[in-house]
Amino acid sequence: MASSSSSSSFFPPKMKLQQLLLSAAVFFSLLSLIAAESSSQPPYACDSSNSLTNTLPFCRTSLSINLRARDLVSRLTLDEKILQLVNTAPAIPRLGIPAYEWWSEALHGVAHVGYGIRLNGTISAATSFPQVILTAASFDANLWYQIGQAIGTEARAVYNAGQAKGMTFWAPNINIFRDPRWGRGQETPGEDPMMSGKYSVAYVRGIQGDSIEGGALGNQLKASACCKHFTAYDLERWEGMTRYVFDAKVTPQDMADTYQPPFESCVVQGKASGIMCAYNRLNGVPTCADHHLLTVTARNQWKFNGYIVSDCDAVSIIHDAQGYAKIPEDAVAAVLAAGMDINCGTYLKNHTKSAVEMKKVPISDIDRALSNLFAIRMRLGLFDGNPTKLPYGQIGPNDVCSKKHQKLALQAAREGIVLLKNDAKLLPLSKWNTHSLAVIGHNADAPIALRGNYAGIPCKTVTPLQGLNSYVKNTVYHKGCNWANCTEASVYQAVEVAKSVDYVVLVMGLDQTQEREDFDRSELVLPGKQEELIAEVAKAAKRPVILVILSGGPVDISSAKYNAKIGSILWAGYPGQAGGTALAEIIFGDHNPGGRLPVTWYPRDFIKVPMTDMRMRADPSSGYPGRTYRFYNGPKVYEFGYGLSYSDHRYEFTSVTGSKLNLRPPTASQAAMNSDSVRYRLVSELDGKFCESNAVNVTVGVRNQGGMGGKHSVLLFVKPTKPENGSPVKQLVGFKRVEMNAGDRSEVEFLVNPCKHVSKANEEGLMVIEEGSHSLVVGDVEHPLDIFV
């Protein structure tokens, strides 16, 4: 008691009162944070009823976000700062700041894969859209935007319902689908850099609350998107090499025109608020420790405004697996100095303080990182008081799995599915004359297989079997294979089923046991006994069969392509919750397929090419065939952009302004000459307005010559007459989706900017325009385009 009395008498009465009030405020602030976590109320800071914080500058919405973030950071102790440098950031009760979880996923729908989202309360499911690779096959940027919008709305609804600890979603994945074996290629928009960039912009604008044209975002975010994995990441495991130690050797040329453009679009045009650096090294340097990549390129050149997060445990491997850092503190110092802001994992929490004490990490690096992090949370409105009284505050459970969103999921599946073969116009089947149907295959009635990876809990699921059964009541099902690996196949039983019906639909292919994160394929053919089962069923059936392939990556199905007993082939990716309905509607003619492949389908022998070879361009001297439709010079099963329809479409170039372009500005110096005596001009020498003034307006006429209406994607390419000096064989310039009735004609307009669409990267990584003859190409129609520099 004496000690207590002595201690109390040390403070003047006024200071004792202030201490008591502060303690009470902290206590009640802690109580409110605990209550928020345990209730259905969303967590937020700057509660107007909290006398402790409502007058602090970081709570004043009249101040700029940057000022507020810096004020908040200035009030933290070193220990508090360090705890905020990891994805699971604890509460700061004395400032009324709730805990925050940075890791949430929304690749193709709000998912409960990370720690930030719970789908176990009032909201127990979310709309499950097709896996990205199938959505990309629609070549419809407006659809991509609408999906982003829907995901952003459902994400905000989950937060408002008190089932989210964060609003930062680590999507989209915009790495180039460089190698067909890559297990995560399914998550991407495919192999074309321009198309991947367009996808990223549409998705990011949609989920973050921007307009489809951009420019309406301001500082407020509906949800936060994150471009990943920065950069040159496209290998999981191949012949003992893992993504954790892989050193991607990439030339400046390939960096400039393949690996970087999607990320530049995501940041510059999409205004993404997050970037994730990857596990791999890039030319010897871990991407999360690469100052040139994170700071010089992203922040300085692209003016990135957001936070940079490591892939999970990507900081620890810099020391533990790659040996790039001698001690843990060196790894911490390297990533913070490079410009990374937050570690998915615990490495920064465990080693930052010792790094500071060893004078390896200046406090300024930590403060910069935290300012970036808190600025995002403020842009999300999480420091503006009660979120129910703010924009997006009225979004609720009824906005999740809404009829509108579920209809959009069905539309996305319909528009992405690709018709690869349709001999003798087997499809569509007659709804009236198909009296019996056999549905055979391990993927025919497997709801989980429809989702792909990074999927949430769907609102509902319709499998292919269920969808087809809704058209034909006399439908017989046989699984065929034991699993996707098809180590066991009930060939005899499947054949007997096939003999007994009018038509057979085989639903085969891959699933997540065959391709996924941390698991690349070793073969490009269908696994196990699938080919045998398909061939025997086709041989026994009364009529040619329909084959449906579910997969993310390309499959060599040459045996089916050239088998006359297989009349039609459909590729359905992983079509999401409405995949079965979409497939059935296409098979029975209620929807006209119009999807196109977003990747090249290579022959099985492509597996001889090392996955670790990052070169895009072919090297004839060594037999290296190159990669993707832009550079690959080998045989193909199906080409990028391939896709049939129930209607024939004919193209013509209606008008092209400026078939001969003189790209020498009046004040320009003499054009340079490369080693092959071809004149060229650096794009950097050409003013943006000059490039725009020399843009070519292209109008393409499209006629639907078939008997069925539908949507059709028009793809415009440019190709040099003689590809030399590492030029792409051809390059996608633009794409438009048009809807036409049977017999209709439509005109589609494109603007070809020579600096963007006819340029290429030279060996130094500089964009150049070479003099020479080119062709604009749509379908099998070409139009000349001559360039003079």
N, C-alpha and C positions, 0 to 999 in steps of 0.2 A: 504494500500500500504506500509506503514511504516513497519508493521509487516512482510510483505513478503520480503521486502528489508533486514530487520534485519536477517530474517531466512536464506536468501540466502547467506549473507555475513559470516555466521557461517562456511560454508564449503570452503576449499581451491578450486581453479579453477579446479585442476585435479580430486578431489573427486566429484565435481559437474558434470563433464563430465562422470565419471564412473556411477553416479546415473542415469543420463539421459539415458545412453546406457543400463543399467540394466532395467530401466522402459520400454524403447522401446522394448527390447528383450522379456520381460514378456508380453507386449501388443501384439506383433506379434505372440508370442507363443500361447496366448489365442485365437487370431484370427484363427490361424491354427487349434486349437483343435475344435473350433466352426464350422469351415469349414468342417473338417473331419466328424463331427457328422451329418451335414446337407447334405453331398454329398454321392456319392456312393463309396467313398474311405474308406477302412478299417481304424479304429483308431489304431495308434501305437505311441510309444515313440522313442526318440533318432533319430530324423530326422537329417540327415547329414547336412542339410542346416540351422539348428538352431544353431547359434553360442553360444547360452546360454548353451546348453547341450552337444554338440558333443564332448567336451573334458572331460566331467565328467567320473569318473571311472565306474559308473554303466552302461554307454553306451559303454564301451570297450569290444568288444566280445572276445578279447584275454585273458581276465581275467576269472576266474572260476565263475560259476553262484552264488555260495555262497558268494564270495567276492563282486560281483556286487550288490547282494541283500542287503548285510550288509551296503555297502556304501550308497545305496539309503536310507535305513531306517535311517542312521545316519544324514541325511540332513533334516529330517522332524521335525516339531514342534510337541508338544504333541497333540494339537488340530488336526493337519493333520493326525497324527497316528491313533487317535481314529476313525476318519471318514472312515478309510480304513478297520476297523474291522467288517464291515457289508457287506452283499451281494451286495448292490448297492453302490459301492465305487465312490466318486466324483473325478473329475479331479484335478490335482495339477498343475495349469498353470505355476507357476514360475519354475517348473522343466520339463515342456513340457510333462507331463504325462496325458494321456486322462482318462476319466471316464471308469470304468470297471464294468460289471455285471457278478457276479459269478454264478447266477442261470440260467442255461439252461438245457433242458431235451432232451434225445435221447434214450429212453428206447428201442424202436423198430423202430427208424427212427427219423430224426431231427424234433423236435416239437416246436411249439410256445407257450408252456405251461408256461415256466418261463419268466423272463423279458429280457433274453439275446438275443433272436432270434425274428426277424420279417420276416414273410412270406408274405409281402405285397409290394414287389418291383419287381425288375427284376426277382427274384426267388419268386414264389407265392405258391409253393408246394414242397414236398419232398417225396421220396419213402417211402411208408408205409408198412413195413414188418409185418408179423403176430405177434400177441402178444406173448411174450416170452414163455409162457407155451406151446404153440403149436409148436414153433420153437424147443423147448427142446425135443418134442416128436419125432423128427427126429433122435435123438441120433447120431448126426453127427457134431463133433467138427470142421471139416473143413468148413462146412456150417456156423456155428456160427461165425467163424473167418471172412469169406467172408462178412457176414452181418455187422460185426464190421468195416471192411475196408470200405465198401460202406457208412456207416453212417459217419465215419471220413472224407471221401472225400467230402460228401455233406455238412457236417458241415463247413469244410474249405472253400468250395465254397460260402456258405452263408456269411461267414466272409469277404472273398475277395470282395464280391459284396457290402460291406458296410451295410449289414443287420444284423450284429451281434455286440453286445457290449461285448461279452465274448466268450471264447472257452472252458469253463469248464462245462462238462455235468454230471449231477447227475444220473448216471446209471453205472453199472447194479444193480438191486435189487436182492440180493442173500440170503435173509432170507429163512430159511427152510419153506416149505409149510406144516406146522405142523398140522393144523386143517382145515378140508375141508370147513368150513364156512367162512374162512378168505377172506375178500373182495379184498385184494391185492395179493392173491396167484397167480392170473393170470399174475402178473408182473415177477414172479420168474421162475427158471428152474425146480421147483418141490421139491420133498421131500427128495431126496438122497444127503447127504453132498458131497460125492466125485463127483457126476455128477454136482452139483451146482458149485463146485470148478472148474471143467473142463470148464463149460460154462463161468464162470467169466474170466478165463485165456484167452480163445479164443476171447471173446468179447473185453476185455481190450487190448490185443495185436493188434487186428484189428483196433480199433478206434484210438489208440495212435500212430500207425505207426510202430509197431514192426513186426518182422517176425512171422510166425505161430509157429516156434520152440522156439522163444524168443532169447534174447541176441543181437538183432540188433538195439535196441532202442536208447541207449546212453542218452544224456541229452535233446534231441530235441523231442518235442511232436507235432504230427499232430493235435490232440485234446486231452483233458484231461478227463479221466474216473474216476468215484468215486464209490467205493464199499459202498453200503448202505443196511440196516440200522443197524449199529454196536451197539448192538447186541441183540439177543433174542427178536426181534420185530416181532410179527405176530398176533396182535389183534387190531381191530379198535374200535368197540363198541359191547359189549355183556352184556345184562342184567344190564345196568346202569354203567358198568365199561368201561372207555375209555382209549385209548392209552396214553392220556396226564397225567394220574395219576397211570396207572397200574404198579405194582411192580412185575416184573417177577422173581419168585423164581425158580432158576435153580441150580441143583446139579453140583458139579465139574465134575462128570462123564458125564452128558449130555452136559455140556459146551465143554468138551474135544473132544467128538466124534460125536457131532451133530451140535451144534450152531456155534462153532468157525472155523471148518475146511474150509468152503467156503471162509471166510474172509482171513484166512491164505494163501490159494491158490491165491486169488485175489491180495494180497500184495506181497507175496514171489515169486511166479512164474509169475503172470501177470504183476507185477511192476506197479500197479495202482498208480496214482499220487494224488488220493483223497480218503478220507474216510468220510462218514457222520455218526455221532453219532445219536442215536434214541431218541424218546420222552420218552420211558418208563424208569423206574428204573430197575436195575439189582441187585437183592438181597439187596434192600434198597437204592442203590446209583444211582442217575441219570446218565445215560451212558455218557452224555456230561461233567459230573463232576467226572468221574471215572479215576483217575490217573493210576491205575493198568491196566485198559483196554486200554487207549489211549497212555500212555507213556511207561509203563513197557512192555506191550504186543506188541502193534503195532510198536512203534518206536524202542524200545530196543531189544526185542526178534525177531521180524520179519524184523527189519531194514527198516521200512517204510520211504520212501522219498517222501514227498508230504505235502498236507495241510489237516486239519481236520475241517469240517464244521458241524454246528448243523443243525438238521432238523428245518424247519421254525418255529420260536418262541419257540423252545425247551429250550432256555435259560430262557426266561421269566417264563415258567411254573415251573421252579425249585423253584422259590419264590411264584409266583402267584397262582399256582394250587397244587403243591406237598408239599409246606411248608418246603422243605428241607433246604432252605436258609431263615434266619430270615428277612433280608432286601435285596433289589435289589443288593446292592454292594457286598453282600456275594455271590450271585449267579454269578456275574461277576468274582469275585476272584476265585471261585471254578472251573469254566470252564477253565479259562486261566491257572491256576495252574495245572489242570489235563492234559493240552496239546492241548486243542481245540484252533483253530486259528481264526476262523471267524464265525460270528453269522448270520444265515439267519433270518433277522428281524432287529429291531432297538434297541434292549435292550442294546447292548454294546455301541452303539452311545450315548444312553441316560444316562448311569450309570457308564461308565468307568472312566470318569474324577473325579467324586466324590469318586469313589473307590480308585483312586490314591491319592487323597487329604486326604482320611481317612487312608492311608498307608495300605490298604488291598491288593493292586495290585502293585507289583514292576514294574518299567519301563522295566526291563529285560524280563518279561513275554510278554509284548506288543511287544517288539523288536523281540523276538523269533517268535511270531506269524506272524508279518509282513514280516520277512525274509523268512518264509515258503511261504507266499502268493506271494510276488514279485518274488521269485524263480520260481514258476509255470508260472507266466506271461512271465518271461524271457525264460523259456524252450519252451514256445509256440511261441517264436520268436517275441513277441510283443514289445521288447526293442532293436531290432536289425536293426532299420531303416525301409525303405519302404518294406513292405512284398511282394510286387509283384516281387521283385528282390531276394527273398529268396526261399529256398525249400518250396514247396507247393504253391508258389506264382502264378503259372499259372493255378491252379485249378479254374474253372469258372462255370457259369450257365449251360453250356452244360454238365457238369459232374453231374448235379442234374436231377433226373428222366430220366437218360440215359437208352437206351435200355438194356444195361447190367444189371443195377440195377433193372429195372422192371422185367426182366427175372429172376433175383435172388429172387425177392419177390414172383413170381409165383412158383419157385422151392421150396422155403421154405414152402409155403402153401401146395403144393403137398406132400412133404416129411413128414410133420408133421401130416396130417390128419390120424386118426386112424379108422380102420375098426373093429367094436366091434362085429358085428354079420353078418353072411351071409348064412342063411339057404338055403339049396338046390341050393347054388350058384346062388342066384337071381341076384347078381351083378357079372360082369358088364351087363348093359342092352345093347341090340342090337341097334346099330345106324341105322340099316336098317329096323328092324321089330317093332320099337316103333313109332307108327303113331300118337299117342296122349298122352299128359302128363298133369297131374295136379300138380301144385306146390302150396302147402298150408302152411301157417304159417306166423306169424308176423315178423320172421327174414328172410323171403325169399327175400324181396325186401327192405331191410333197410341198406343202405350204412354205416351209422354211427355205427351200431351194429357190423360190421365186424372189426372195428378198435381196440376195447378195450380201456383201459384208457392210459393216457400219450401219445396220438397220435397226430401227426401233420396233415397237409392238404395233402391228398394223391395226387399223380400225376393224377390218374384216378381211378375209382372204378368199378368193375364188381360184381354185386350181384349174389347170387345163381339163382335167377329167370332169369337174363340176360344170365348167363352162360348156363343154361339148355335150354333156348329158342334158343340158337345158334345151338343146336343139334336137337331139335324138334320144327319145326315151329308152329305146332298145339299144343301150350302150353296154358293152362288156369291157371289163378292165382286167389287165394282167400286168404285173410289175415288170416281168422280163428279167431284169438284172437284180441281184441282191442289193447293190449300192451303186454309186456312181463309178467306183473303180471296177465294177462288173467282173469280179473274180469268179462269180458263179452266174450262169445264165440259164434260165429255164426255156431253152430254145424249142424243145418239142411241144411243150404246153402252149407257148406263144404262137407257134405255127398252127396248131389245131384251132386256137381262137381266131386267128387271121382267116382261116379257111371258111369260117362259119358266117361271115358278115359281108355286107356290101362294100364297106370301105374300112381302111385301117389308118389310124394316126399314131405314129411312133413319137414319143416325147422323150428324147435322149439328151446326152450332153454331159456337162460338168456340174459341179456345185462347189461349196466352200471347202470340201475335203480335198479338192483337186487344185484349187487356185485361191489364194487369200494372202493376207498380210503375213510376212515371214515365211512364205511358201511359194516358190516358183515351180512351174511345170518342167519336167524333163523331156516330155514328148509333146508333139502337136497333134497326134492322132487321138481318136476317141479311146478312152481307157478300156483295158481288159478285153472282154468278149463283146463289146457293144457292136463293133462292125459285123461280127459274125451273126449276132442276133438280128440286126437290121437286114442283112442280106438274105437270111433264111426266111424271115417273115415276108419280105418283099417278093421273094420267089414263090411263096405259097399262096399269097393273097389273090383274090379273084381279079382285082384291078390294081393298077399302079398305086402305091401307098404314098402317104404324106409324112414327111419327116420334119419334126420340130427339134431344133437344137437350142438348148439353154446353155449359155456360157458367157463369160466376160471376155476372155481372150479368143483369138482366132483358132479354128480347128481345121485340120486338113481332112476334108470330107470328100476328097476326089473320088473315092469309090462310090459314094452315093451320087455325086454330081453326074457321073458317067453311067450309072446304072439305069437302064430303061424302065425297070420295074419300080423305080422310085420316081414318081411323077412330079412331085412338088417338094421343095425344101423351104422352110421358114427359119430364120434366126430370130430368137426372142430375147436374147440377153438374159438378164434377170429382171422380169417385167413388173415386179412389185405386187401390191395387194390385189390389183384388178387384172393381173396378167392372164388368168384363165378366161375371163370374159373377153378380153381383147383378142386373144388367139381364136376363140370360137367365132367371134364376129367376123374376123378376117376369113377363116376357113369356110364359113357359110355365106359370105358375100354381103354382110351388113356393114362392112367397112372395106374400103379399097386400100391395100397396103401402099405406103409411099416412103418407107424408111430407106436409108442408104448407109452402107457400111462406113463407119468412121475410122476404120483401120484396114490395112492390107492383110489378106489371109494368105499366109505363106505355105509352101509345101513342107512336108514332114522333114525333109533333109536340111531345112534351115537350122535345125538344132546343132549342126556342125559349126555354126558361127558362134564364137565365144560370147557369152552374155556380157562379159567384162569389157568388150571392145566398144567404146563409146562413139566411134567414128560414124558419122551419118553418111558421108560420101563414099561411093564405091572406089575400090582400088584395083583396077584390072590387072596390074602387074603381080599382085599377090593372090588374086582370085577372090578378094573380099567383095561381096555383092552390094554393100551399102544397105541403108535402112529406110523404111517408109516409102510411100509412093513417090516422094520427091527425089529420091536418090537410088532406090533399089533397082538393080538391073537384071534380076533373076526371074524365074517363072513364078506365077502367082496362081493360087486357087481361085481367089476373087480379088478384084481391085478395090482400092479405096474409092468410095462414092458409088459402088455398084448397088443396084437395087431395082427390082422389077415392080410392075404394077399390073392390075387387071385391065388397064388401058394402055395403049401405045401413045407416046408423046413425041411430037416432031418440033424441031427448033429451026429458027432462022435468025440471022442478025438483021434486024429491021433497020437500025442506023448505028453508025459508029462515027463520032466526031473526032477527026484527027487521027487518021491511020498512019501518018508520018509525023513523028514528034522530033522537033529540034530543041534539045535540052541544053543549049549553050546560051546562058544569060548574056546580055549585051556587054557587061563589064567583066565577064569571066576570063580567066586565063586559059591558055591552050590546054586541051584535054590531055590527060596522062596516057601512057601506053604501058600495057602489062607485058609480061614475059612472052606472051603469044602474039604480040603485036596487035592486040585489040584495044581500041581507044575506050577509055572509061572516064567517068567523072564521079568524084566523091559526093554522096548525098549531102554531107555536111557543108559543102560549098554552095548548095542550092537553097535559096530562101524558101521558107514555107509557102509564102504567097505565090512564088514563081511555080512551085510544084503544083499548087492548086489551080493556077491559071492554065497549066498544061495538062490538067486531068482530062481523060477521055470519057465522054458520055456514051455508054453502050446500052442499046435497047435490044432485048432478045424477045422475039415472038415465040410463044409456046402454044401448040394446039393439042387438045385432048382428042385423039382420033379413035378412042375406044367407045364402048357402050356404057361405061360406068363413070360417074363423077368421083371426085376425091381431091385430096391435097397432094401436091407434087413439088418436090424441091428442085430448083434450078441451080446448078453449080457452074460457075464461070471460072475457068482456069486461064493462065497465060503460060506459054512455053516458048523457049528459044528454038529457032530452026535447027541450030547445031549446038547442043549443050556442051559447053567447054568451061575450063577453068573452075570446076566445081559448081557450075550452075545447076539448079534443080532441073530434073527432067521436065517437070511442069509444076506449077504452083497455084494453089487455090487463091482466087482474087476475092470472091464473094459468093454468097448463096442467099436465095430468097425462097420462101415457101408460098405457093399460090394455090388457091382452091378453084377448081374448074368443074363445071358440069360436063357431061358427055357432049362432045362436038364443039365445046367452047374454045375460043382463042383468047389468050391473055398476053399482055406485054409486061416484061420485067426490066427495070432499069438498074444499071450498075454504074458506079463512078470509079474509074480506074486511075488512081494517082500513081504516076510513074515512080515517084520517090518511095512509095510504100509497096507497090505491087509488082514493079518490074525490076526492083533492085535486088541485089544479093550481097552476101558478105564475102569480102576477100580474105586471104589467108591471115591478114593482120586483125581481122575482126571488124573492119570498117565497111560500112554499107556503100556499095558502088552501083552505078548504072552503066552497063556496057553497051557500046554501039553494036547494032546488028538487027537482024530480022527476027521477029517473034510472031506468034499467032495467039489470038484469043480463041478459046475453045469452049464450046458447050455441047455436051453430047458428042455426036460425030461430025459436028459442023465447026469449021474454022474460019477465022477472018484475020487477014494480015495486019501486023502492027510493027512498023519500022522505027527504030530509035537512032537518032543522030546526036552526038555529043560534041 
